[in-house]
Amino acid sequence: MSASLSVDIVGGGIGGLTLGAALHRCGIPFRIFEQAPRLESVGYGLTLQRNALQALETIGLREAVARRGAPVRRGTIRVPRGGVLTETTLDLCAIHRATLLSVLLEHVPSASLRLGERVASVSDAEVVVAADGLHSAFRKQLAPEEGPPRDSGCTAWRGLVPSSTIGRDVPPGEAWETWGRGTRFGIVPIDGDRTYWFAVAPVMPLGDVRQAKHFLLETFSGWHAPIPPLVERTPARAILESRIVDREPIPRWHAGKLILLGDAAHPMTPDLGQGGGQAIEDAVVLAHLLCAHREGRLARSAIGPRYEALRHARAYGIVARSRRFGRVARLSHPLAVGFRNLIVRSMPAGGVERQLADVLEFPGVPDVPVS
């Protein structure tokens, strides 16, 4: 026997829109509330790794997303002079954040969107999903004593340039990272004619785009091609600066009708490229549970506990591993850097991917038998 159900989603980012698309697919009415007057994307590129693509496949969106991004099949970690530390095979889609949001929006009815509406308290819907990001107002209801985000000690900068800027230095279908002493630079092609780059350094945010560009040019001036040209050819006004932070785990992601999703539940550093992927996993799993309730296979009171049981340990495990990976990539003492490079260089081909094998496999949608 089917049960009535209405869902309000607070936040029109990756997690909120993925949940909306999944609910639309199974016929559950929902509303997405986004405080911005229009859906714009802050940021440039992101990577959807195999686990995220597998999750999207369960709601019929893998191909739609993959068509709009760039397949990346090989990853390389280098040292500043250009020597290779390790190479690995990859299975990911690199895509502009705005492009991903536009694909998801194509599968969300416009009538379900409430733009320019700020929601700070639980509505009268039967389920309220807070997908409102790192500074979630709803998270405070579950962790009222929580302090500010946990600082990593590093700042990140991001830019986007035409792929012609790098010529043939980075072959199509490859992503590069370069590890220095406390510093890190990454290069990822995100579609046919654009390349995304990011840089990380252990300094406080500079707060001025011209100062940031000067700092980056100076910091990475002696690094291998095409790093200096990438920075040089990026307009200062187009460089985004942000502090790298995450949050300590909290015991619960739900209370009553409220459920947290994505960065509202488990913000993580970008070091493993899993922030968007874990929000997608959350949304897909939660959508399947909501569908099970609508179909009479799961009590409403069991949705939140079951969601936590399926997602809590996995997501927080990845939060911890992402933070550890970032610390290794940003080691600064010469002896520690030398030892790290020796260990990474001695790893067999594909060693990095094998170490992350469990992260890169979506556990699957929940089996919810009729109770």
C-alpha positions as CSV (number, residue, x, y, z in Angstrom):
1,M,0.0,0.0,0.0
2,S,1.4,3.4,-1.0
3,A,1.8,6.2,1.5
4,S,1.4,9.9,0.9
5,L,4.7,11.9,1.2
6,S,5.8,15.5,0.6
7,V,9.5,16.6,0.8
8,D,11.0,20.0,1.2
9,I,14.7,20.4,0.2
10,V,16.6,23.4,1.4
11,G,19.5,24.2,-0.9
12,G,19.8,24.1,-4.7
13,G,23.3,22.7,-4.9
14,I,24.6,19.3,-6.1
15,G,23.0,17.3,-3.3
16,G,19.7,19.1,-3.3
17,L,19.2,19.0,-7.1
18,T,20.3,15.3,-7.3
19,L,17.7,14.5,-4.7
20,G,15.1,16.4,-6.5
21,A,15.9,14.7,-9.8
22,A,15.7,11.3,-8.1
23,L,12.4,12.1,-6.4
24,H,10.9,13.3,-9.7
25,R,11.9,10.1,-11.3
26,C,9.9,8.0,-8.7
27,G,6.9,10.4,-8.5
28,I,7.4,11.9,-5.1
29,P,6.2,15.6,-4.8
30,F,8.9,18.0,-3.6
31,R,10.0,21.6,-3.4
32,I,13.5,22.9,-3.5
33,F,14.1,26.2,-1.7
34,E,17.2,28.2,-2.7
35,Q,17.9,31.6,-1.1
36,A,19.7,32.9,-4.2
37,P,17.5,34.5,-6.8
38,R,19.0,32.3,-9.5
39,L,21.0,29.1,-9.5
40,E,24.6,30.2,-10.0
41,S,27.6,28.1,-9.3
42,V,30.5,29.2,-7.2
43,G,33.6,27.4,-8.3
44,Y,35.0,25.9,-11.4
45,G,35.8,22.3,-12.0
46,L,35.0,19.1,-10.0
47,T,35.6,15.4,-10.5
48,L,32.9,12.8,-10.3
49,Q,34.7,9.6,-9.6
50,R,33.5,6.1,-10.3
51,N,31.4,5.9,-7.1
52,A,29.5,9.1,-8.0
53,L,28.9,7.9,-11.6
54,Q,27.6,4.6,-10.3
55,A,25.2,6.4,-8.0
56,L,24.0,8.6,-10.8
57,E,23.4,5.5,-12.9
58,T,20.8,4.2,-10.4
59,I,18.7,7.3,-11.2
60,G,19.3,7.2,-14.9
61,L,21.6,10.3,-15.0
62,R,25.1,8.9,-15.6
63,E,25.1,9.2,-19.4
64,A,23.5,12.7,-19.3
65,V,26.2,13.9,-17.0
66,A,29.1,12.1,-18.7
67,R,28.2,13.6,-22.1
68,R,28.7,17.1,-20.8
69,G,32.0,16.5,-19.0
70,A,35.4,15.1,-19.9
71,P,36.4,11.5,-19.3
72,V,39.7,11.3,-17.4
73,R,41.4,7.9,-17.6
74,R,44.9,8.6,-16.3
75,G,46.3,10.5,-13.3
76,T,49.9,11.5,-12.6
77,I,51.5,12.9,-9.5
78,R,54.7,14.9,-10.2
79,V,57.4,16.9,-8.4
80,P,57.9,20.6,-9.2
81,R,60.6,20.0,-11.7
82,G,58.3,17.6,-13.6
83,G,59.5,14.2,-12.6
84,V,56.8,11.6,-12.1
85,L,56.2,10.2,-8.6
86,T,53.4,7.8,-9.7
87,E,50.8,7.2,-12.3
88,T,47.4,5.5,-12.0
89,T,44.4,4.6,-14.1
90,L,41.2,6.6,-13.4
91,D,37.6,6.4,-14.2
92,L,36.1,9.8,-13.6
93,C,34.2,12.6,-15.3
94,A,35.6,16.1,-14.9
95,I,33.0,18.7,-15.3
96,H,32.3,22.4,-14.6
97,R,30.1,22.8,-11.5
98,A,27.7,25.0,-13.4
99,T,27.4,22.4,-16.2
100,L,26.6,19.7,-13.7
101,L,23.9,21.8,-12.0
102,S,22.4,22.6,-15.4
103,V,22.2,18.8,-16.3
104,L,20.5,18.1,-12.9
105,L,18.1,21.1,-13.5
106,E,17.0,19.5,-16.7
107,H,15.5,16.6,-14.6
108,V,13.8,18.8,-12.0
109,P,10.4,20.4,-12.8
110,S,10.7,24.2,-12.8
111,A,7.5,24.3,-10.7
112,S,9.3,22.6,-7.9
113,L,11.9,25.3,-7.6
114,R,11.5,28.2,-5.1
115,L,14.3,30.6,-5.9
116,G,15.0,33.7,-3.7
117,E,13.4,32.0,-0.7
118,R,15.3,31.6,2.5
119,V,14.2,28.8,4.8
120,A,15.6,28.7,8.4
121,S,13.1,26.4,10.2
122,V,11.4,23.1,9.5
123,S,8.4,23.5,7.2
124,D,5.1,21.7,7.2
125,A,6.3,19.1,4.8
126,E,6.4,15.5,6.0
127,V,10.2,15.3,5.4
128,V,12.6,18.3,5.3
129,V,16.1,17.7,3.9
130,A,18.7,20.3,4.7
131,A,21.2,20.4,1.8
132,D,22.3,24.0,2.7
133,G,26.0,23.5,2.8
134,L,28.9,24.0,5.2
135,H,27.2,26.8,7.2
136,S,23.9,25.0,7.4
137,A,21.4,26.7,9.7
138,F,19.6,23.3,10.2
139,R,22.8,21.5,11.4
140,K,22.8,23.9,14.4
141,Q,19.5,22.2,15.5
142,L,21.3,18.9,15.7
143,A,24.7,20.2,17.0
144,P,23.9,23.5,18.9
145,E,27.2,23.6,20.7
146,E,29.3,23.1,17.6
147,G,32.0,25.6,16.9
148,P,33.4,27.0,13.6
149,P,34.6,24.8,10.8
150,R,37.9,22.9,11.4
151,D,40.7,24.7,9.6
152,S,43.3,22.8,7.6
153,G,45.9,25.5,7.7
154,C,45.8,26.0,4.0
155,T,44.2,28.2,1.4
156,A,43.2,27.1,-2.1
157,W,42.9,29.1,-5.4
158,R,41.1,28.0,-8.5
159,G,41.1,29.1,-12.1
160,L,39.8,28.1,-15.5
161,V,41.5,28.7,-18.9
162,P,41.1,27.6,-22.5
163,S,42.8,24.3,-23.1
164,S,44.9,25.9,-25.8
165,T,46.8,27.6,-23.0
166,I,48.5,24.4,-22.1
167,G,49.1,23.1,-25.6
168,R,50.2,19.5,-25.5
169,D,51.9,19.6,-22.1
170,V,49.0,17.6,-20.6
171,P,47.6,15.0,-22.9
172,P,43.8,14.8,-23.3
173,G,42.2,12.5,-20.8
174,E,44.8,13.0,-18.1
175,A,44.8,14.9,-14.8
176,W,48.0,16.0,-13.1
177,E,48.9,16.9,-9.6
178,T,52.3,18.3,-8.5
179,W,53.4,18.1,-4.9
180,G,56.0,20.6,-3.5
181,R,56.9,21.5,0.0
182,G,53.7,22.5,1.6
183,T,52.3,23.5,-1.8
184,R,50.3,21.6,-4.4
185,F,49.0,22.3,-7.9
186,G,46.5,20.4,-10.0
187,I,45.4,20.4,-13.6
188,V,42.2,18.8,-14.9
189,P,40.5,19.1,-18.3
190,I,36.8,19.6,-17.7
191,D,35.4,19.6,-21.2
192,G,36.5,19.9,-24.8
193,D,38.0,23.4,-24.6
194,R,38.6,24.3,-20.9
195,T,41.1,23.3,-18.3
196,Y,40.6,23.7,-14.6
197,W,43.5,24.3,-12.2
198,F,43.9,24.6,-8.5
199,A,46.7,25.6,-6.2
200,V,47.1,25.1,-2.4
201,A,49.6,26.8,0.0
202,P,49.9,27.1,3.8
203,V,49.1,30.8,4.0
204,M,46.1,32.8,5.1
205,P,43.7,34.1,2.4
206,L,45.1,37.1,0.7
207,G,41.8,38.8,0.1
208,D,42.8,40.6,-3.0
209,V,42.8,39.0,-6.5
210,R,45.7,40.9,-7.8
211,Q,47.8,40.1,-4.7
212,A,46.7,36.4,-5.0
213,K,47.8,36.2,-8.6
214,H,51.2,37.8,-7.8
215,F,51.6,35.3,-4.9
216,L,50.8,32.3,-7.2
217,L,53.1,33.5,-9.9
218,E,55.9,33.9,-7.4
219,T,55.2,30.6,-5.5
220,F,55.0,28.4,-8.6
221,S,57.4,30.3,-10.9
222,G,60.0,27.5,-11.1
223,W,57.6,24.7,-11.5
224,H,57.2,22.5,-14.6
225,A,55.1,23.5,-17.6
226,P,52.3,24.3,-18.0
227,I,51.9,25.6,-14.4
228,P,53.3,29.1,-14.8
229,P,51.5,29.8,-18.1
230,L,48.2,28.6,-16.5
231,V,48.4,31.1,-13.8
232,E,49.8,33.9,-16.0
233,R,46.9,33.5,-18.5
234,T,44.2,33.5,-15.9
235,P,42.7,36.9,-15.3
236,A,43.2,38.0,-11.7
237,R,39.5,38.7,-11.3
238,A,38.7,35.1,-12.4
239,I,40.8,33.5,-9.6
240,L,38.7,32.2,-6.7
241,E,40.2,32.0,-3.3
242,S,38.9,30.0,-0.3
243,R,40.0,28.5,2.9
244,I,40.2,24.7,3.1
245,V,38.0,23.5,6.0
246,D,35.9,20.7,7.1
247,R,33.9,19.8,10.3
248,E,34.2,17.3,13.1
249,P,31.7,14.5,12.9
250,I,28.4,14.8,14.7
251,P,26.5,11.8,16.1
252,R,23.2,12.3,14.3
253,W,22.0,13.6,10.9
254,H,18.3,13.5,11.6
255,A,15.8,14.6,14.2
256,G,12.0,14.2,13.7
257,K,11.3,15.1,10.1
258,L,14.6,16.8,9.5
259,I,17.5,15.1,7.6
260,L,20.9,16.5,6.8
261,L,22.5,15.9,3.4
262,G,25.9,16.6,1.7
263,D,28.0,19.4,3.2
264,A,25.4,20.1,5.8
265,A,26.1,16.6,7.2
266,H,29.7,15.9,6.4
267,P,31.7,18.8,4.9
268,M,35.2,17.5,3.8
269,T,38.4,18.9,2.4
270,P,38.7,18.7,-1.4
271,D,41.9,16.5,-1.2
272,L,40.2,13.3,-2.5
273,G,37.8,15.1,-4.8
274,Q,34.8,13.4,-3.1
275,G,32.7,16.3,-1.8
276,G,30.3,16.4,-4.7
277,G,30.3,12.6,-5.0
278,Q,29.3,12.0,-1.4
279,A,26.5,14.5,-1.7
280,I,25.3,12.5,-4.8
281,E,25.5,9.2,-2.9
282,D,23.5,10.8,0.0
283,A,20.8,12.0,-2.3
284,V,20.5,8.7,-4.2
285,V,20.3,6.6,-1.0
286,L,17.8,8.9,0.7
287,A,15.7,9.0,-2.5
288,H,15.5,5.2,-2.5
289,L,14.4,5.2,1.1
290,L,11.8,7.8,0.5
291,C,10.5,5.8,-2.4
292,A,10.4,2.7,-0.2
293,H,8.3,4.6,2.3
294,R,6.0,5.9,-0.5
295,E,5.5,2.3,-1.6
296,G,4.7,1.1,1.9
297,R,7.9,-0.8,2.5
298,L,9.4,1.5,5.1
299,A,7.9,3.4,8.0
300,R,8.4,7.1,8.0
301,S,10.0,7.0,11.4
302,A,12.6,4.6,10.1
303,I,13.8,6.8,7.2
304,G,16.3,8.9,9.2
305,P,17.8,6.1,11.2
306,R,18.2,3.9,8.1
307,Y,19.8,6.7,6.1
308,E,22.3,7.3,8.9
309,A,23.1,3.6,9.2
310,L,23.8,3.5,5.5
311,R,25.7,6.7,5.1
312,H,27.2,7.9,8.4
313,A,30.3,5.7,8.7
314,R,31.1,5.8,5.0
315,A,31.0,9.6,4.7
316,Y,32.9,10.3,7.9
317,G,35.5,7.7,6.9
318,I,36.1,9.6,3.7
319,V,36.2,12.9,5.6
320,A,39.0,11.5,7.7
321,R,40.9,10.0,4.7
322,S,40.6,13.2,2.7
323,R,42.1,15.2,5.5
324,R,45.0,12.7,5.9
325,F,45.7,12.6,2.2
326,G,45.8,16.4,2.2
327,R,48.3,16.5,5.0
328,V,50.6,14.0,3.2
329,A,50.3,16.0,-0.1
330,R,51.2,19.2,1.7
331,L,54.2,18.1,3.9
332,S,56.8,20.8,4.1
333,H,59.8,19.6,6.0
334,P,62.5,18.6,3.5
335,L,63.1,15.3,5.2
336,A,59.4,14.4,5.3
337,V,58.9,15.5,1.7
338,G,61.9,13.3,0.6
339,F,60.5,10.3,2.5
340,R,57.0,10.8,1.1
341,N,58.3,11.1,-2.4
342,L,60.4,7.9,-2.0
343,I,57.4,6.0,-0.7
344,V,55.0,7.2,-3.5
345,R,57.6,6.6,-6.2
346,S,58.2,3.0,-5.0
347,M,54.5,2.2,-5.1
348,P,53.5,-0.1,-8.0
349,A,51.4,1.3,-10.9
350,G,47.9,1.9,-9.8
351,G,48.8,1.8,-6.1
352,V,46.9,5.0,-5.2
353,E,43.7,3.7,-6.9
354,R,44.0,0.4,-5.1
355,Q,44.3,2.2,-1.7
356,L,41.1,4.0,-2.5
357,A,39.3,1.0,-4.0
358,D,36.6,1.0,-1.3
359,V,36.0,4.8,-1.7
360,L,35.6,4.5,-5.4
361,E,32.8,1.9,-5.3
362,F,29.3,3.0,-4.5
363,P,27.9,0.6,-2.0
364,G,24.6,0.5,-3.8
365,V,21.1,1.5,-3.1
366,P,19.4,0.0,0.0
367,D,17.5,-3.2,-0.1
368,V,14.2,-2.4,1.7
369,P,12.0,-5.5,1.9
370,V,8.3,-5.1,2.7
371,S,8.1,-5.0,6.5
